[in-house]
Amino acid sequence: MSPAPERILVVDDLPDNIVLVQFLLSSEGYQIETASSGPECLEKVYKNPPDLVLLDVMMPGMDGYEVTRRIKSDLRLPFLPILLVTASDRPSAALGLDAGADEFIRKPIEPDELLARVRSLLRLKRSITERDTIARQREDFVTRLAHDLRTPLVAADRMFGLLNQGALGEMPPQMAEAISIMNRSNSNLLALVRTLLDVYRYEAGAKRLHFQPTDLVELAEQVCAELAPLATEKRLELDTNLKPVPRVQADHLELRRVLTNLIGNAIKFTDQGSIRVCTNAVDSLVCFAVSDTGPGIRPEEQAALFRRFSQGSHNKEGSGMGLHLSRQIVEAHGGTLSLESEPGRGSNFTVRLPVHS
């Protein structure tokens, strides 16, 4: 089957202009739709977005600038290239581009120039559509793969648990040690799969959070108590300065995951010295900070550190998903997660959450 012709919406309040442009574009095989005003253009765009809008600037009521701003500011719409048509004696190109237009052409219209600009914008449209399609397919594949992997991993986790409990009889020491190693590896893989699923849920806006009043200090104390043995094992000091702060509306389990990741990372990447965990309130924000005396992070690595699968220049094991997911969780709570670090002087991660009355 031959592909459907690309659809162009021509918008102009003067019928003669529409007829001219329609003739030029129809002869190239494009499917042409028309509108005679800004509101009519928006109505057709929302009903069935075209592949390109050829938009006159000077129209009564709602001009082309306003139409462009409305289309480009609406995130529900797919990428829609806009070619503005402006009078030759009006220096309106800058205004149009600032409003979000992708290209402009001046009157009187030169047929070759018009067709060249239309072809260029449609190539751009096809390229972006193809890129977005590939990205969606990749994310769908990863999500489905992670979901399908989770089921056998959970089953294996339960079986290892039964074996460790002696449900199938006592095992020789060497077998018990091998089963224990397999159990840890399976648990690590299961945790990675769950993290991967949560990352894509957050990015797709499909993650459901259950907000309730949460005591950040109490939560920090619990996490520090759980992770203290890891710090002790590395002979690190785990200091706390947990000042009383107002409660925040948060998903308790998800916020706990953020604190566990930040404190756990600080312990993991610090070989000597201390980890310091602080809470305080500043204006209408509650802050939670984790500082360490680790190697620090180079400036060129800091921006990329919160991206998916980014691990920096260290030699520690990890998926590169923890900080990315932590920022997703914090932003879903209306807060921010920031980093201050210098090589050789440690790092400081700060979570700031709004206080809701």
NORRARA-V33582 format. One record per pair of residues at least 12 apart in sequence whose C-alpha atoms are under 8 Angstrom apart, sorted by the first residue. I is the first residue (numbers start at 1). J is the second residue. D is the distance in whole Angstrom. If there is no record, write none. Layout:
i: [I:I]
j: [J:J]
d: [D:D]
//
This chain:
i: [5:5:5:6:6:6:6:7:7:7:7:7:7:7:8:8:8:8:8:8:8:8:8:9:9:9:9:9:9:9:9:9:9:10:10:10:10:10:10:10:10:11:11:11:11:11:11:11:11:11:11:12:12:12:12:12:12:12:13:13:13:13:13:14:15:18:24:24:25:37:37:37:38:38:38:38:38:38:39:39:41:42:42:46:49:49:49:50:51:51:51:51:52:52:52:52:52:52:52:53:53:53:53:54:54:54:54:55:55:55:55:56:56:56:57:57:57:58:64:65:65:65:66:68:68:68:68:68:69:69:72:79:79:79:80:81:81:81:81:81:82:82:82:83:83:83:83:83:83:84:84:84:84:84:85:85:85:85:86:86:86:86:87:87:87:88:88:88:102:103:103:139:143:143:143:146:146:146:146:147:147:149:150:150:150:153:153:153:154:156:157:157:157:160:160:160:161:163:164:164:164:192:195:195:195:196:198:199:199:199:199:202:202:203:209:210:210:210:211:211:211:211:212:212:212:212:212:213:213:213:213:214:214:214:214:214:214:215:215:215:215:216:216:216:216:217:217:217:217:217:219:220:220:220:223:223:223:224:224:227:227:227:230:231:234:234:235:236:236:236:236:236:236:237:237:237:238:238:238:238:239:239:239:239:240:240:240:241:241:241:241:242:242:242:242:243:243:243:244:244:245:245:245:245:246:246:246:247:248:248:248:248:248:249:249:249:250:254:255:255:257:258:258:258:261:261:261:262:262:262:263:263:263:266:266:266:266:267:269:269:269:270:270:270:270:271:272:272:273:273:273:274:274:275:275:275:275:276:276:276:277:277:277:278:284:284:285:285:285:285:286:286:286:286:287:287:287:287:288:288:288:289:289:289:289:290:290:290:291:291:291:291:292:292:292:293:293:293:294:294:294:294:295:295:295:295:295:296:296:296:296:296:296:296:297:297:297:297:297:298:298:298:299:299:302:305:305:306:306:306:307:307:307:307:308:308:308:309:330:330:333:334:334:335:335:335:335:336:336:336:337:337:337:337:338:338]
j: [29:30:31:30:31:50:51:30:31:32:33:50:51:52:30:31:32:33:50:51:52:53:54:32:33:34:35:41:50:51:52:53:54:22:32:33:34:35:53:54:55:34:35:36:37:38:41:53:54:55:56:34:35:36:37:55:56:59:35:36:37:59:60:36:36:34:111:115:115:59:60:62:59:61:62:63:64:67:62:67:67:67:71:77:77:78:80:80:80:81:122:125:80:81:82:83:118:121:122:80:81:82:83:82:83:84:85:82:83:84:85:84:85:86:84:85:86:86:84:95:96:99:99:82:96:99:100:101:99:100:100:125:128:129:125:101:102:121:122:125:101:102:103:101:102:103:104:105:118:96:101:103:104:105:104:105:106:107:104:105:106:107:106:107:108:106:107:108:121:117:121:200:196:197:200:193:194:196:197:193:197:193:190:193:194:186:189:190:190:186:183:186:187:179:180:183:183:179:176:179:180:319:321:322:325:321:325:321:324:325:328:328:329:328:251:250:251:252:249:250:251:252:248:249:250:251:252:247:248:249:250:247:248:249:250:251:252:245:246:247:248:245:247:248:279:242:243:244:245:279:256:242:256:259:256:259:260:238:263:260:263:264:267:267:271:272:272:267:271:272:273:274:275:273:274:275:274:275:276:277:274:275:276:277:276:277:278:276:277:278:279:277:278:279:280:278:279:280:279:280:279:280:281:286:281:286:355:355:286:353:354:355:356:333:355:356:333:329:329:330:326:326:329:330:322:323:326:290:323:349:275:277:290:290:291:292:294:292:294:295:316:292:293:294:295:294:293:294:292:293:294:292:293:290:291:292:293:290:291:292:289:290:291:290:354:355:352:353:354:355:352:353:354:355:350:351:352:353:350:351:352:348:349:350:351:348:349:350:346:347:348:349:346:347:348:345:346:347:344:345:346:347:343:344:345:346:347:341:342:343:344:345:346:347:341:342:343:346:347:341:342:343:341:342:339:323:324:323:324:327:320:321:323:324:320:321:324:321:351:353:353:353:354:351:352:353:354:351:352:353:349:350:351:352:350:351]
d: [7:6:6:5:6:8:6:6:5:6:7:5:5:7:7:6:5:6:6:6:5:6:7:6:5:5:7:8:6:8:6:5:6:8:7:6:5:6:6:5:6:6:5:6:7:8:7:7:6:5:6:8:7:5:7:7:5:7:8:4:6:6:8:7:8:7:7:8:7:7:8:7:7:8:5:6:7:6:7:8:8:7:8:8:8:8:8:7:6:7:7:7:6:5:6:8:8:8:7:7:6:5:6:6:5:6:7:7:6:5:6:6:5:6:6:6:6:7:7:7:6:6:8:7:8:6:6:6:5:6:6:7:8:8:7:7:6:6:8:7:5:5:7:6:6:5:5:7:8:7:7:6:4:6:6:5:6:7:7:6:5:6:6:5:7:5:5:7:8:8:8:7:8:6:7:6:8:7:6:8:7:7:7:7:7:7:8:6:7:7:7:7:7:7:8:6:8:8:7:8:7:7:7:8:8:8:8:8:8:6:8:6:8:8:6:7:5:8:6:5:5:7:8:5:5:6:7:6:6:5:6:5:5:6:6:8:7:8:7:5:7:7:7:7:8:6:7:7:7:7:7:8:8:7:7:7:6:8:8:8:8:7:7:6:7:8:7:8:8:6:6:5:7:7:4:6:6:5:6:8:7:6:5:6:6:5:6:8:6:5:7:7:5:5:7:7:5:6:7:7:7:6:6:7:8:7:7:7:8:7:7:5:7:8:7:7:7:7:7:8:8:5:7:8:7:8:8:7:8:7:8:8:6:7:7:6:7:8:6:8:8:7:6:4:7:7:7:7:8:6:8:6:6:7:6:5:7:6:5:6:6:5:7:7:6:6:6:5:5:6:6:5:6:7:7:6:5:6:6:5:7:7:6:4:6:6:5:7:7:6:4:7:5:6:7:6:4:7:7:7:4:7:6:5:6:5:8:6:5:4:5:6:4:5:6:6:5:8:7:7:6:6:8:7:8:7:8:5:4:7:8:8:8:5:6:5:6:5:7:8:7:7:7:7:5:4:6:6:5:7:7:6:5:7:5:7]
//
